[in-house]
Amino acid sequence: MVQHEVHAGSGTPTQPRVNKWSLTMAWWSLFSAMFWLYISAASAAAYGPRSTLVGLVLTIATYGAINRILATHALRTGQTVEGLSHLLFGRFGATLAALLLAATALYYGVFEGSVIAVSLQSWFGGDIRIWYGICVGYAMPLAFGGVRHWLDRLNGFLLPFYLVGLVALVAAATIKQGYPSGWLTASAAASTGVPGWLGSYLIFMGVWVMMMFTLDFAALGRPEDTAFHRRITFGPLFYLCTFGINGLIGIYVVTAFGTTGTERGVVDAVLGSLGFAGVLLIVISQTRINTANYFLASTNLEAVARATLRIRLPHIVWVIICGIAAYSLMLTDVLGYLLQALAWQAVLIVAWVSVCLTHLLSTHRSTPEAAEQTDDGGAPIRPLIAAWVVASAVGIALHQQHSVITLAQLSPLITAAVGAALSLAISRRSSRPNLLLIPVSSS
């Protein structure tokens, strides 16, 4: 596989990059998470389908625009989350960012693996702990080979089955339950402190970890494939399919079956529509997404151990460690703290994206080689880490307070705004250059 071994401070891989179709098939594994069906159904239940549609359109545009820029940077410099964070925040910031990404990817791996286990138990019965073990046990070997040797082929093979499964899901739900009239016009559950479309958009801001995912995957690609990846792999087309198609299907089938806007509700709707074929659809979809989760969790955990403990072990060992951690989390009351942990991590990630993106867009343009020369590789902490920390603290404080509910709901946007403002201020005051932006004009 392509390891995340990098030149000090630059984040540039020492191994050859992967071809464009291998990277595309590996990245598009993220398209097939049941989570995308769930999150749109949950948004529709909270704010209404029409508001969710507006939120989806804004989300697709935002994700597409931001990730085109981040992907272009990673493709031309080879910098992962760890590498970019090293340049902007110093060694400590790079380690913190890698740990944040590893933990988030692991949590999503637990979440999605639990969906497979629940669906298998619903159909076959048995002890859920055994199903958890089976789900983790077969997922780990799939992440051993990495993007170059396995993930691209596996996900390329499974993609058509997932697409056929989505079509069959809609058809079967309609045949069994009839056409759910009003599925796009139903009213919201209750009035909220923010407009429905904005509330829906804020829900999707909680998944800005996709920006971090983009950097780590795009860093594996070849610079000469930048135009292709900006349009096909990481651009608006991917998010139109991931959020748009999956989102509409999630709202449709949950409305047809009258199930709740939870992941269990989505599982019940899928099984109710397709029966055993629904079990296969869930296994296929969640297997695809979990290859990415285990890959990112293990590579970033490996980076953290290398930076903090100077430990270097074969990549397979880190995959196994992540698998053991995932199974251990599944055995606990994971939903009791997982959602809160993800909410806090979402704030940290929104702040990270805001600071990084603002700095990239505001600095002078240069070549990747010049950007690498601006880093001495030795600073433990850099000024921009203050922007990340302060923005994160503001976001968490707003999220946790309950006196003004509207401020709690708006915490992701406020976090992003604070991060951007502080990034601009610190960058302009800094006496020595930080990272220089490579060109991001349309290819």
N, C-alpha and C positions, 0 to 999 in steps of 0.2 A: 504494500500500500504506500501511499504518499504520506510520510510522517510529517509532523509539524516541527521538525528540526529546523531551526532558523539561524541565520547569522545574527550575532548579538545586536539587539536593538532594532534591526531592520525588519524582522518578520518575514524575510524572503526565504522560501523553501530551498533547501540544498538538493532536493530530489527533482526529477523532471515533472513537469505539469501533466495533467490528463487531457485527453482530447475532448472536443466540445460535446460530443454525444454521450460520452461516459459521464461527464459532469452534469449534463442536463438530466439524464435518466436518474442519477443519484439524487439530485436536488428535487426533482419532481416527486420523489417519495413523500415529500411533505404535503403534497396535494391531497393525499388520500386519508387524512386523519378524520375519524368520526367526530373529533372535537370541533371541526368546522361546521358540521351539521348541528351539533349541540349549541354552539355559541350563538348562531343565528336564530335558532329556535328560542333560546333563552332571551335574546334581545327582543324578538317579536312578542314574547309573553310579557315582557316588562314595559316595552314602549310602543308596541303595535307593529304590524307588518309594514305599513307604509313608511313609518319613521325608520324602521330597520333598513328598508330599501335605500333611503337617502343616506343613512349611515354607511351602508355597504359601498355605495358609489364613491363617497368621500374617502372611505378606507382604501378602496382599490387604487384611487388616484394618489393618495398619500404614500402608501406602501410602494407603489410602482415608481414614483418619483425619487423617494429617498433611497431605495435599494438599487436603482440604476446608478446613482452616484457612488454609493458604497461599493457596489460590485465592480464598477470601473476602477476605483482606487485599488481594490484588492487584486484584481486581475493584472494591473500594470505594475504593482509593487510587490505582490505576493504576501502582503501583510494580513495576518489573521487578527482576531480580537486581541490576542496577547501582544502581537507586534505593534499594532496601532496604539494600543493603550500604553505600551512601553515608551513610545515616542511622545505621547501627550501627557501622561501622568507619572512616568518613571517606573522603576522596577516594582515598587509596591503596588502602584495602580494596575500594572499589567497582571500581577498575580491575583489581585482582587477581581479584576474583570474576568480572567480565566476561571477562577473559582465560582463566580456568579453564573457564568454560562454553563459550567459543568453541573452545578446544582440544579439550575433550571431545566436543562436537558434531561437530567436524571428524574426530576419530579414529573416531567411530562411523560417520560418512559414509564414511570409507575402508574400514572393516570391512564395512559393508553393500554398498557399491559393489563390493567385491572378490567378494562372494557372487554378484552378478549376472554379473560377468566370468567367474568360474570355471564357472558353470552354462552360459553361452554357449559358452565354449571346450570344455567337456565334450561339448556337443551338436554344435557346428559345426566344432570344431577351430580352428587358426590361432594367431597370436601373442597371448599373454595381454596384452602391452603395448598392442596395438591395441584389444582388448576393454576394457581399463582406460580408454583414451582415449574410446571410444564411451560408456561408462557415465558418465564425468564430463561429456562434451560435451553429452549430452542432459539431464543432471540440472540443470545450471546455469540454462538458460532457465526451467525450471519454478519456480525460486526468485526470479526477477526480480520477479514481480508481487506477492509477499507474500500474506498471508492474505486481504485484502479482495478482491483482483482475480483470484486464480487458485487458490491452494492449497485453498481450501474447495471450489471447483467440481471440481477435478481429483480430490481425495480422496473427495468425495461420489460422483462417477461411478465410481471404481475400487473403492469399498468392497463393493458387491454381488458383484463378480467375485472378490474375495478370499474372501468368505464361501462362495460356491459352490465355489471352489477347495479350501477346507479340507474341505468335505464330500466332494468328489470324491477328495481325497487319502486320507482314511480308508477310503472305499469301495474304491478301487483297491488300496490296500495290503492290505486284507483279502482281496480276490478273488485277488490274485497270490500272496500269501504265506500265506494262511490266518489264522485268528484266533490271535494270539500269546498263548496261555494263560500265565498267570503274569506278564503285563506289569506288573501292579500289586503283585505279591508277591515279585518276585525279590529276592535278598539283595544287600547292598552289596558293592562290590569288595573292601574291606578295612576293618578296624576303625580308628577314628580317635580322637583325643583328646577329642572333644566328642560329645554325643548326635547321632545322625543328623539329627533334626528341626532341631536348632540349627545344625548345619553347613549344612544346606540353606538355612535362613533367612539365615545369614551370607553365603551366595553371593549372594542377592538384595539384600542391603544394598549390594553393590558397584555397584548400578544406582540409587543414590539421586540420581543426576543428574536423574532424573525430577522430583524436587522443584524443582530449578532450572528445568527445562523448564516446569513448571506455572506458576511465577511469570511467566515471560516471555510465555507464551500467555495466561494469565488477565488480565494487564494490558491486553490488547487488548479485553476484553469490557466490556459495559455494566453499571453497578451494579444496574440494575433487573432484570437477568437472573441475579442472584446465586443465588437459590434453585434455578433450573433447572441452573446449572452445578455447584452443589454436589452435586446428585443425579445428574445425567446425564453431564456432561462430565468433571469431575475427581474424582468421588467413587468409592466402592467398586465401582459397576457397571462402570466402565472397567477397573479392575484385575481384576475377576472375569473379564472377557472376555480381557484382555491376558495375564495370568499364568495364569488358570485354564484357559480353553479352549485357548489356544495351548500351554500347558505339557503338558496331557494328550495333545494330538495329537502333540506332539514326542516324548514318551515312547513313545507307541503305535507310531508309524511307524518310529522308530529300533529299537525292540524287534522289530518285525515283520521288518525287513530285516537285523537283526543288525549294523548299522553302528555305528561308534564315536560317543561323545558329543561330537563336534566339529561345527563349522559345515559342514565338508566332508562329514561323515557325514550331516547333515540334508539337504544338497544331493543326495547320492547316493540317499537314501531317497525324496526327492521325485521325482527324475528316474526312479528305478526304478519308482515307482508310476504316474506319469502320463505319462512320456515327454515329448514336445514340449509337451503341456499343462502339465507340471511346469515347463518353462522359462518359459512364460508366467506361471504362478503366481508364480514367483520374481521375475520382472521386475516384475510388478504390485505385489507386496508390498514389494520393496525400493525401488521408485520412490516409493511412498507414504511410507515412513519417511525416505527421503533428502531429500524436499522439506522436512521438518521439520529435519533435520540441517543442511542448507545454509542454511535460513532463520535458525536460531539462531546458527550459526557466523558468518555474515556480519553480522548485526545487532550481535552482541556485539563482533566485531572492529572494526566501525565505531565502536562506543562507546569502545573502548580507544584507537583512533587519535585520536578527537576529544578524549579526556581528556588524553592524554600528549603528542601531537604537534600538537594543534590543527588536524588535517587534516580537512577536510570534502569528501568526494567523493560522487558519486551512488551510491546503494545497489547498482546493477548492478555497479559497479567492485569492490565488496567481495565480491560473489558470485563474480565472475571470479577474484579473488585467492584465494578459498577453493578454487575449482575447481583452480587451478594447484597450490596447496599439496597438495590431496588426491591429484592425479595424481602429484606428485613423491614423496609418501609411498608410494604404491602400487608405485612402481618400486624401492623399497628393500626390504631384508629386514624388512618391516614387522612381522611377527609376532615377530621377534627382540627387539623393544623395545616394541612397542605394548601387549602385555599387562602388562608391568611399569609402563609409563607410566600405563595406565588404573588399575592397582592403587594407585599413589601418588595419582592424582587422586581415586579413590574415597574415600581417607582424608580428603583435603582437603574433599571435598564432604560427607561424613558430619559432619565437624566443623562446617562452615558451617551445615548444616541444623540440627544440634543447638543451636548457639548462637542462631541466629535464632529457631527455634521456641520455645526456652525463654524468651528475652527477650520475645517477643510474648505468651506465655501468662502471664508474671509481672508485666508492667507494668500500670499503670492503664489503664482503658478510656476512650476518647475518640472524637471524630469524626475523619474523615480530615483535615478542615481544621485541627483542633488539632494533629494529628500533624505536618502540614507546618510549622506555625508553630514547632515545637520545634527545627527544624533551621536553623542559620544559613548552611549551604551552604559554609562556609569551612574547616572543620577537616580537615587532611590525614590525621590519625590520631586515632582515638577509643579509649577504654579497652577496649571489647569486642573489639578486634582481638587483644588478648593472649589471650583465651579461644580464639579461632579458631587462632592460631598455636601455642599450647601444646598444645591437643588434637590438632592435626595432627602436631606433632612426636612426641608420645607414640604416636600411631597408627602413624606411619611406622617409628619405632624398634621397636615391637613386631612389625610386619609383617616387618621386615628381619632380626630376630634369629632364630637357628635352634636355640638351646640349649633353649628350652621351646616346643615346637610348639603346645601348647594356647594359649599366650599369643598366638602369631602368628595362630592361627585366630580368637581372640576379639578381635583388634585393632579391628574395626569397632564392636563393642559398647562396648569400653573407651573408644574415641575419643568416641563419643556421650555416654557417662556423664561423662567429663572435661569435654567442651564444655558440657554442661548445668550441671554443678556450678560451673564457673568463670563461666559466664554469670550465674547467680544471684548469686554472690558479688560480682562486679563491678557488676552492676546495683544491688544493695542499697547498695554503698559509694559509688556515684557521687553527687556532690553536686548535679548538674544533670540534669534528665530527658532521656532519650534518646527513642526512638520510642514513642509511645503506641499501644496496640492498639485497633483498631476492633472492634466486637462480632463475636463468632464463634459466637453461640448459633444453634441450629438455626432455619432459616427455614421 
